[in-house]
Amino acid sequence: MKKIKKNNNILQTIDLFSGCGGMTLGFQWAGYKSLFATDIDENCKRTFNRNFPQVPFLCKDILDIKKHEIDSILKNKAVDVIVGGPPCQGFSLANKKRNKVIDDPRNKLFYEFIKLINWYNPKAFVMENVKGILSMHNGNVIKQILQEYEQAGEGYAVKYQILKASDFGVPQNRERVVIIGIRKDLNIYPEFPSRKYIQAVTVNDAISDLPAINAGEGIEKMEYSLKSQNSYQRFLRKNSKTLFNHVAMRHTQRLVERFQAIQSGKSLVDVWDLHGAVKRGSPSEKSQIKFSQNNYRVFGNKASPTIAASFQSNFIHPHLNRNFTAREGARLQSFPDTFIFEGMRTKMSWEHGLSQYQQIGNAVPPLLAYEIGVKLKEILLNGNTNMYSMESNGQYRLFNEPKGVYNANTRRIKKNNRKRKN
């Protein structure tokens, strides 16, 4: 069936395992158009639909999605790029025959990503995953993943690289493996964005303008109390009049006293004798379970450690005696303030769906996705070159607003020609 023609400068994506939409947003900033997204989580769907109302979203187990369902959404539009982060934790090399290592359900999700490449034969794909996949089974898992991708569809040139989020303006020392494949008949090879910033955006740079609320304070919608204080804050506050998702968790007095005793760069294990966790049902006895990053007070003048799905309890605010709010975590992930998170703020064990904190921690930082998207678009439209643009390899000292700016009112990309001095 003939594909519908489009503007050749606008690349179209489908987003698998999209979560709340971090990768979608970053690629939108870079000028891509998302045709379709899917994730199994209902709260991710609520967040995604609020922030991308024009993008069809299928909330369903990808194992149960049929090609005709996606075809009915795409309506013959060509898919240029497939993006996503399929889980790879379950890989086993017990059976080395191609397409046979699918006994673990998590492997099946990876092969669903392969299946959609086979269905739509995109020009390129981008997969993001944890750095740990490089060492699984002594490096044999990543070799197998690359081989599967190389043989998908009509064949792909595939490369991977570890990218550090703080190198691209995200105030966080998050490292992730990014795998890029480009269809071999295009005669170009994958390239990755090079480090953009000499100096990392810090935690203070990211959140110092937010209302300084204490434990148990804050409301779901509130006013800003300060003006933006730097270019990073100005970027994330663009078009935002009201602050959402800035509600501090309630803490017991015992927990607040523990936090007061923990200095920057220290955690619960450093004050264990006086403030260590106690055993359940036996408050006079200390627990034997210790985690070095539990209740870790981050440095305000450095980039944050990795914001994972459990960050609600992992970290303490650099200057206040409480954990981060969801909005502070979103700032550390480079989500703009116009991006609003739905669902419960935190999650009890019996509740279904991902909390706001989990959605934020699981997401690809939009600024990192933006840089990946910019470089991929550059080579898909212009071919490979050793000449890098200032945007890709400028080695800026201070945060410089990306050229593609998210407009929350129109839900589209506007070009910003204004230049900032560094």
N, C-alpha and C positions, 0 to 999 in steps of 0.2 A: 504494500500500500504506500502511495506517495506521501512523503512528509511535507508538512506545511512550511513554506519559505518564511524566513525571518530576517531581521537585521543581523548581518554577519558579525557585527561588533558586540552583540549581546549574547553571551553564552548562557545556556539553560541547564539547570541542574535538577536532579532529584536527590532528596536527603533521606538516607536510611539510618535508623537508630538515632533519630534527630534530637531526642531529649527535648529540652525547652527551646532549643534553637540557636545555640552559640555559633555553630558552624554556618548555619543558614544566615545569620545576621552578618557575620564577617564576610561571607561571599556576596551578600547583598551590598555591603559597603564597597566591595571591589567591582560592582557593576554587573553581577550575575542576576539572573531571574530564576527563582525557584518555582518549578512546575508542580511539585508534589513532595510531601514529606510523610514519614510514618514512624511511629513508636508505639510500644505496647502500653505505656503508662498513661492513665487517665488524667493525672494532674499535669503531666508534660503537655498533653493535648490542650488542656485549659490555658496553660501559659502560652503555648505556641499560637493558638487561635486568637488570643488577645493581642499578641504582638505582630502576627502575620495573618491578618484576616483574609487577605487575598490569596493565600496559598492553601490549596486543598490538603487536608490532613487526614490520614487514615489511622485510627487508633485500633491496632490489631496486631496479634502475633504475626511476625513476618513469615513464619512457617505456613500460615494459613492464607496468605495473600496470593491470589491467582493473577495471572498476567492480564486477563480480560478486565479485572477490576482497575488495574493501573492504566490500561489502554483507554478505558472509558473516561478517565480523568485527564490523560494527556491529550486526547483528541488529535492524534497524529502529529503532535509537536515533537520535533527532534530533541533527543536527550544528548547534550554535549558532554556533561560531566556528572558522575555519580560520586557523592560524598557520604562519609559516615564513619562510624567506629564500631565495627562488629566485635563482640567479645571473643578473645582468643585464649582465655585462661585454661580451657579444658583440653588443649591439644595433647594427643598421645601419639607416639610413633610406633605403636605396637603393630600396626598394619600400614606399611609404607606404600601400598598401591594407591594411585591417585583416586580421589573422591571416595576413599574407603574409611578414612579416619573420622567418621561421623557418629560414633556411638555416643559420645558426650553431647548433650543438648547444646552446649555452648559452641561446639564445633559446627553444629548444624547452622547456627546463625551466621558464622563466617561463610559457609557455603551458600547461604541465601544471598549474601553480597555478591559472590561469584555468579550465582544464577542470574541476578539482574544485569550484570555485565554481559552475560551471554544473551539475554533477551534483547538488550537495547544497544549493545556494541558502541558505547559512548567514545568520544574522542579521548577522554581521559577519566581517571578516577583518583580520588584522594581518600586514604584511610588513615585515621588517627588512632593511636593506641598507647598503652603504658609502656615505659621503657623496659619493663621486665620481660617482655616477649623476646628480647634479643638474647637473653641468657637461658631461656627455657630449653631444657634438654640439651644443654651445652651448645646452643646456637642452632640446633637442627630444626627447631620449630620455625624460626624466621626464614631459613632456607626453603622449607616446605611451603610457607605462605607465599614467598616470592615466586616459587615455581608454579604454584596454582594460578597466581595472577598473570604470569607470563603466558600461560597456556589458555587463559580465558578468552572468550570471544574469538576475534580474528588474530589474536596475539598482541601482547603489549610489551613495550620497553618499560622496565620497572626499576625504580631506585628507592632507597629509604635513607632517612637522615634523622638524627636527634635534634630537635629544635627546643631552645630554651625561651620560655615566654617573655622573660625580662629583657631579652635582646630586642624585642619588638614592641616595647612600650607598655607591656603588661606588668603591673607592680607585684610580681610573683616569680619565684625561682622554680617554676614548673617546667619539667622536661618531659617531652613526649616524642614517641616515634611517629613520624609521618611517612607514609608510603605513597608514592605517586606513580601511576602508570599512564603511558600515552600510547595510543594505538600505533603499531609499527608501520602501517602504510602511510602515516603522516610524515615519516622520516625526520622526526625530532625526538629529543630525549628529555627526560624530566630534569628540571632545575629547581633549586630551593632558594628561598630568600636568604640573603646574607645578613649578618648582624646589623641592626639599624642604629642602636643606641650604645654609646660608650658608657653613659651614666644611667643606671636603672631608675625608674620611677619608684619612689618609696611608699611605704604604708601611709606616712604622714601626707605625702603628696596626694594620695588617693582619697583619703577620708577626713582630712582635718577641717573641712567646711561643713561636715554633717553635724546636726545638733548633738551636743555632748550629753546624752541621756544616761542615766544610771540603770542598774538592774531593775527590771520590772516596769520601766518607763517607756514612753513612746506610744504612738497610735498609728494605725494603718495608713492614714493620710495626714500629712503634717506640712507645715510651712518650713522653708529654709530659714535658718537663723543668721547665717553669714553669707556674704558674697563669695563667689569662687575665687580662689587664691592663686591659681596657677593654670597653665594651659591644659593639663590633664583634666582638672576639674571643670574648666570651661567646656571642654569637648564633651564630657559625660553629662553635663547639665544643659546642653544645647536643647532648646525647645521644651524644657521641663519647667513647669510652674509650681508643681506640687510634688512632694517627696513621698514615695511609697515604700513599704516593706522595711521601715526602720523602727522596729519594735524590739526592745531588749528582753532577753529571757529573764524569768524570775529566778533568783538565787537565794538559798538559805543564808542566814547570817554566818553560819559556819563556812560556807563556800566563799562568801565575800571576804572573810578573814583570811582564808587560804590564799585567795588571789592577791590580797594586800601584801602577803609575805613573799610573793614570787616576783623577782626582779626580771628585767628584760633579758632575754636569752636563757632564762631558767624555766624549769617546769616543776610539776608536782614532786618528782623524785628528789628534787633539791631541798624540799621542805618536808620530807616524808615523816620525820620523827615527830613533828608537831602537828602536821596537817594532812598526813597520809589518809587514804581511803580506808574505811573500816569494813569488816566482813558483814555481809547481810545476815541479820538476825543475831549478830554478836557485836554491838557497837563498841565494846571495850577492847576488841582485838583488831589489829591492823590487817588489812588484806595483804596477801602475798603476791598479788598481781600488780605489776608496775609497768607503765608504758612511758618511754622517755619523752614522747611528744604530747602526752596528756596534760592539759592545762599549761601549755607553753605560752609565755608572754612574748609576743613578737617585738622586734626592734622597730621603733617608729621611723628611724632614719635609714632603714634598709628595705629591700623588697621582701615581701612575705614568703614564708615557706609555701609549699604546694597546698592550695585550697582544695581539699578532697571532700567527698560526700559527708564525711564525719566532722567537718570543720566546726560545727556548732559547739562541740565540746573540746576540740583539740586546742584551740587558741584563746588567749586572753588579749583583750584590747591593749594597745601599748601604753595607754595613759589612764584608763578607767578600769575599775575592778569588776569586770563582767566579760562574758564571751562576746564575739562579734554579732551584730545584727545581720539579717539576710541582706540588707542593702549594702552594708560594709563589705560583706563577702562578694556581692555582685560587683562593687567598685574594684575590688582586688582581682576580679576576673575580667575586668574591662567592659562590663555591661553598662550601657548608658542608663541614666535615671528614668528615661521614658520607657524602658523595658520593665514591665511589671510582672511579678511572679504570682501565680495562683496556687491554691492548695493550702494545706495546713503548714504553719511555720515550722514546727517540729513534728516528729512522728513517734507514736507509741508502737510497741511491738505488734499489737493486734490490728493496727490501722493499715489500710491498703493504699497504695499509691506513694509516690515520692514526695517528700516535704519540699518546701522552698529551699532549705539548706542543701538537700540532696540534689535537687535539680541544678542548683548553682555549682556545686562541687563537681558534678559529673560532666559539666559542659566544657566544650572547647572554648577557650577565651576568644571572644570575637575579634580582638585586635590581632591575635596570632593567625586566626583563620583568614582575616583580611590580607595579611602579608602573603600567605600561601596562595590565596586567590589572585592577587595582583601579579605575582611572578608566573603562575600558571597561565593566566590570560595573556600575558605578554608573549610567552613563547608559542601559545596556540595560535595567536593572531599574526605574530611576526617571525616565528622561528627562533632557533637558538642563536645566541650571541654572547660574546664575552664582554660586551659593553653593558654595564649595569647603570640603571638610572640612579639619580641622587636619592629618589624615594626608597630604592632597594638597598643601596650601599652607602648612604650618606654619612654613617657614623655620627649621628646627631648627639650633641651633648645633653640637650633637654628635650622633653616630649614635644613632638611636632604633630599637629592635627593631620590625620589622613586626608587625602584628597577627596575621597568619597564620604559624604556626610549623611548620616541617617536622619531623615525627617519624620518625626513621629506622627505628624498630622496627615501627610500624604502617603506614608508607607512606601517611599521610594527613595532613590539616590539622587542627590543634587551634587553638582560639581562646585567645589569651593575654590575659587581662584585666589583667595586672599593668602598671602605668604606671611609667615611669622619669622621674626629674626631670632636667632639662637645666640 
